[in-house]
């Protein structure tokens, strides 16, 4: 089944109007709203049991007690009662604690979004992606979406005063808050707009993960497993598609105990990229020789001795050749020269 078609009704449309006849109620606070609780409510409404639920915004305990599930308010964290208030003093749930897996090692405290995603995320993904039946794929997507979206939302909610941005998702949601003197009806309308915004963002990332990111992981894995066919050093890999690769590569190197580390990646187009260091921008494991930097065509061919060489960036982190085989030759020579000059860089 075409996943794009399957998700069109979810991605292109806005959430259906809250049914006034629905007896199912999702409770949250009625103060200035943030991305975390908005996303939590939007996620819940992706589940069959909550899709037509009314959103009840209040801090009145007697009203919250009538709700089927409550997030971000109420002074109670009790999953068995579907009460998810992370603001209590006793609450100490972190994703790396509740899920003891390598993908969730970073220490970010769960807030409303993270709590709902932790409790219902896999169920939501199975509902949105009805053609995906393998748990291993759902688990990979769960980890990817947490790392690329949910963790950021939790972090921003937990550290509002420590990191400021005006363009990220959390900031865009906050800008949808109505003026302080707006009528309650206006406030509810703005909350619905915020849910539509985060809902689309979430589903776009689900679509991206399913159609692009997961296949990319398989391509990178194949390249790593076959690296010795490209070069005996095992430090050069060839990718069959133009894809994002570094996040997956770092994880695979760790999982597969790759040593020595991979220094260059080549695309079928003939482009050659130096591999960056983990979590360090603009720091590379092994650059092209300085003598090649900023050269192109004939001057580069003269410097490197490889016919068909096209260019090397002035900062020596990317280069290119007319052919795939020529790109491999450039990477091999760069590896040889750099090792002679600086030794094996890890």
N, C-alpha and C positions, 0 to 999 in steps of 0.2 A: 504493500500500500504506500502511495506517495505521501511522505510525511508532511510535505508542504501543503498539499490539499487537505490532509487530515486536520491541520492546525489553522487553516485560514479563518474559520469562524472564530477562533480564539484570538488570533493576532490582529485581524483587521477591524473587528468590532470592538465596541466598548462594553463593559459589563452591563448585563440587562438591568433594567430598573429594579430596585428592591421591591419585592412583592409585599404589598400591604396585607395580603391574606396569609402570608407565611407565618407559621407558628414557631419556626426555628429562629433563634436570636443569637447574634454574636455581639458580645459586650466589649466596649473599650472606653477610654476616658473621653471627656468632652472638652479638654483643654486644647491649647495650641498643639496641633498634631505634628508628628514626625514620621519619617519614612518607615521606621521599624514597625510601628503598630499599623500603619496604612498597608504595608506589604503583608503583614501577618493576616489582616482581614481579607486582603485580595487573594492570598494563597488559600485560605480556608474556603473561599467561594469557588475555587477550582475543584473542590470535592463534591461529589453528588449529594452528600448529606447536608451540605451547607450552601449549595449554589443559589438557592432562592432565599437564603436567610436575610433577615432584617439586621441592619447594623444599629445597635443601641449604644449611643454615646452618653455616658453618665458616670458619676462617681457616687451615686446614691446606692448604698448597699442593698436596700430593698428592691431596687430596680435591677441591679446586677444579679441578684439572686434568682430572677426570673429568666436569665439567659442560659442557653444551652452550653455556651463556652465563653470564657472571658479572657482577654489578653491585655497586658500592660496596665492593669488597674485591679483594685479589689483587695490588695494586701494579702493575697493567698497564692502560693505555688503548690498545686496539688494536681498532677496530671490525671489521677484516677477520677477526679471530679471535674476535669477539663477547666481548671483554673490556672492561668499562666501569667502571673504577675512577677516580673523579674526585679521589681523595685524593693522587695523586702530585704531586711537586713540579713536574714538567714540564707538567701539565695546565693549559691556559689557554683553555678553550672557553667562549665566552659566546654566548648566543642571537643577539645583534646582530652577532656576527662570523660565525658559521656560517651564518646566514640573513640576508643583507643586503637586508632588505625593511623598509619604513617601519613595519609593524606590530610589528616586533621590535627597535625602536631602543633600548629601555631596557637598561642594562648590569647584567644579573644573571647571575652565573656559573652554568653548568649543574652540577647535581649528579645523583644517580642518576635521579631522576624526569625531569628535563629532558633528560638524555642519551637515555634510552629513548624519551621522547616525540619528541625530535628525529629519532631514527633510525627509529622505527616508528609514530609518531603518525598519519600519513595512512593507513597500511595498517590500523591499528586502527579508525579511523573508517570506512573503506570496509567493513570486516568487520562492524562493529556496525550500520551504516546501509546495508544491502544494496540498498535502493531508491534510494540517492543515487549517481548515476553521473557527474555533472558535476564535473570537477576544481575548477572555480571555487568551488563550494559547499564541497567538502572543504577547500580552502585557506582559505576564510573561517572555517570552523569550527575548523580547526587553529589559526589565529591567535587566535580568540576564546577557545578553551579554554586556550591557553597563557597569555593575558593574565589570565584570570579564575581560574585554578587552578594551573597548573604553575609559573608564575613565582613565585607566593607560596610554594609548597612549596620551591622551590630557594632562595629568599631566606632562609626560616626555617632551612633546613638549613645554609646557609653562614654565617648570623649568629645562631647560637643564643643567644649571650650578650648580644646587642645589642637584641633585641626580645622581650619576654616577654608571653605571653598564656596564658590558662587555658581558653579556650573555642573557639579556632579548630581547624581540622582537625589541624594538626600536634600541638597540645596533647592533643587527644582520642586520637590514636594513641599518643603517649608514655604516657598514663595506662593504656594496655592492657598495658604491660610488666609481667611478673610480678615478684613479690618476688625479691630477690637470691638467696634460698636455695631457690627453686622447682626442681622436677625438670625435666629437659629436655623431657619430654612436655608439661608445663604450658606451658613456653616456646613450644613449637611450636604449641600450641592457641591461645595468645594472639596469635601472629604471624598465624595464619589468621583470627582475629577482626579483627585490624587490616586485613588484606587485604580482608575482606568490607566493612568500613567505608569504606575509600578507594575500593573498586570501585564501591560504590553512589553515593558522592559524585561520582565521575567520570562515571558513566552518567547521573546526574540532570542534570549540567551539559551533557552531550551532548544529552540530551532537551530541555533548556531552550534550548540554542543552535539546535537544529533546528526546534523547534515555535514558539518565541517570538522569540528574538533575531534570527535571520536575516530572518524576515518583517518585524520591526520596522525593520531597516535599510532595507528596500525602501520602507516607508511614509515614513520620514524623508527618504530620497533624493527621493521623489516630491514631498514637501512643499517641500523646498529648491528643486528645479527649477521648481516652480510658484509660488514666493513672490511674484513680481511680479503675479500674478493676484489675490492677497489685498490687496496694497497696493503702490503705485508705488515706495515707498522700498526694497522688498525686505528690510525689516528685521522683518517679521512673517510667521510661517508658520502654516499650519493643518494639524493632524494628524487623520487620519480615524479613528484608534483611540486609546484611552488606553494608551500604551506608555511604556517607558523610552526616552529619546531623546538625552540630552546627550552620551554617549560617541560615538555615531554622528554627531551633529550637528557636534561639534568636528572629527572626522576629515573629514567631507564639506566643511566650510568650507575646510579646508586643501587637500584634494584638488582642489576646484573653484575655488579662489582667490576665495571669496566675500568681497565688499567692497561696502558696509560690512557689518559683522558683524550677525547676526540678534539682535534684542533681545527679542522676545516670541514665545512659542509659544501657540497657541490650540487647545484640543480641541473636538470637536463638541459636548461637553456645555456649552460656554460658559465653561469655566475658562480663565484666562489666567495664564501663568507667565513670570516674568522669567528670561532666560537667564543662568546663572552664568558666571563667568570660568573659563577652562581651569585645572584643577588647583588652584582656590582655593575652598574652602568658604565659603559665606555672603558671597561677594563677587559682585555682579551687574553686568552691563554697563550696565543702565539700569533703575532701579526705577520704580514708579508715583510720581506726584507726592506729596510729603509731606502735602499738604492732604487727600488721599484716605485716608491710612492710618488703619485702625481703624474706618472708617465702613461703614454698611450701609443698604440699602433707601433710605428717603426722604432721610436725611441725606447719603448718598452721591450720590443722584440730584441733590440740590441742589448738591453740591460739584462734580460733574463735568459736570452738564448733560445726562446721557444717561439717558433713561427705561429702566427695566428693570435698571439696575445693581443688583447684589445685595450685593457686599461687596468690601473690599480689606483684606488682612492688615495689622495694625498696623506690621509691618516693611516693608510695601509691596512684597513680592516675589511675591504671588499675589493674583488678584482673580477676580471672576466676574460673569456677566450671564445673564439669562434665555434669551437666544438667541445663536446663533452670530454673526449679523450685528451684534448689540449688542456682543458681545465684541470684534469687529474694530474697532468704533467706539471703544470704550474704549482699546484698544491704540493706535489712531491718535492719539487725543487725548493720551494719556500720552506718546507719542513726540514729538508737537509741543511739549508743555509742557516736557518734560525737555530737549529740544534747545535750546529758548530759554533755559533756566536754566543748563545746564551745557555746552552745545555737544555735538557728536557724540562719543559715548563708544565707544571700541573695546575 
